[in-house]
Amino acid sequence: MADFHVFADPEDLSQAAARLFVELSHKALGLRGRFTVALSGGSTPKRLFEILANGRHRGAIPWDRTYIFWGDDRVVEPGHEWSNFKLAYDSLLAHVPVPEENILRIKGELGTEAAADEMRRDLINVFGDQEVPRFDLAIQGMGADGHTASLFPGTDALNATGWVTTVTDPPANPKVDRVTLTFPVLNAARVALFLAAGAGKRTIISEIMNDPTAPERYPAAKVEAEQIIWYVDEAAFGPEF
């Protein structure tokens, strides 16, 4: 069952997410000797990344033993404005001492299929001893249609059984091909942390909380990680709740 936490505004939400990031990094380091995380794109994670790159959080994370993946990305060059990698790099990774070899980005410049194949190889190299990769933390967003990563309602990607799948001609803006982790991987995560802010998310969040049929409509509600945590602001939660 998902655990919902409500914060006054996106800043409080992001500060809390940064504290949780640090906490989980130390827990993972103590138990497994490394911290594996899948990042997401979007405006709310961007503020989280900025917080992690500065002040006490920057020095509190074992960056040398942290492995950075992405839940999905668009098939574009790494410096493109649509790139989730670029967002995380500019906001976080350029400012912290994470080894370059520990940054496993989706290589969109290779093209859709080749980028997916490369991502599979990276997952095998890091999680090769596991039947399904188990991220210590998968940071998730949710779109206005209820999608998460690049798992959009009504698309074939929802039924993918491998670790990685391609999404061509997605029902999204920008309408550019994607590469994404699949439900088997997201569901294997030890913690899936959803970040959602703004009144535009209110209706879907209400349905996810109260309607058992929500997973039939919203991919974000289909994630079944070991622990599912939602950090939402008051605008997204709504006064009626």
Secondary structure, 3 states (H helix, E strand, C coil): CCEEEEECCHHHHHHHHHHHHHHHHHHHHHHHCCEEEEECCCHHHHHHHHHHCCHHHHHHCCHHHEEEEECEEECCCCCCCCCHHHHHHHHCHHHCCCCHHHECCCCHHHCHHHHHHHHHHHHHHHHCCCCCCCCCEEEECCCCCCCECCECCCCHHHHCCCCEEEECCCCCCCCCCEEEECHHHHHHCCEEEEEECCHHHHHHHHHHHHCCCHHHCCHHHHCCCCEEEEEEEHHHHCCCC
